[in-house]
Amino acid sequence: MTEQENTIVLVENAIRKIGVDPAICKGEKVGQYSLVQGSANVWIDVLFVARENSCYFQVMSPIMILHNVTNKVGLFEELLTINDTLYNVAFTLFNNFVWLKTIREVKGLDEDEILAQIRRIGTYGDQYDDYLKQKYEITNPASAGVVGRPPQ
């Protein structure tokens, strides 16, 4: 089996430990999964990057849409401050969205770490998405459409 295939087995085992059937949450591409924890979407990717000849494990949660924010400087300062309190994850910006994300190479990755990262992103995402939206958004995010997956 390839590194990607081995990691997918570990990810699916971790998803089962959460109490979810991985077949139900598979995405369109190989190695993609989507879960929900509270109000947070949790997206999992096991991706092979050909230009690096490496495989990566990524977990992320879309937090909020930037174009609905009036005080971007305040939001960015708060995100950086919060980042200092988080464990092995960070807020990032991509495609006009705020994301909570972790990514690492799959070498040395085990099922316990996968489970911890999925739970961590879900917990932090659920903790901060509503708080940040209420504090910084000027419109209802539901009216802004559905966030798409960032490119692999």
C-alpha angles and dihedrals in degrees: 000000000000124000089255093051092047091050092048088057090052092047093050090050090051091049089052089053088057087056099253128120105238091212089065095053101042116131131219095271129056110272096021122125133170127203136167126225113183106308094340128098112217118202121192125196132184102190136178114215106204096194088059096032086226138121122225136196114215132178121183143164127205105232108177147335115258098209088067092059122096098180101050093156091055091046093049092048091050092047091053091048092049091047088064090061098047126095118232094331134083143189114253138174124237133157094352093308136107111231135186107219148171126184134172142156114274094232107114093006115142135188094259092057091046091052092047093051094048091050092043094053090045094049096045092041091052091045097050109028097074093037094052094043092051092047100042113017120094098194138037108276091215089068091055096067134246122312114238128217115270114245118273 
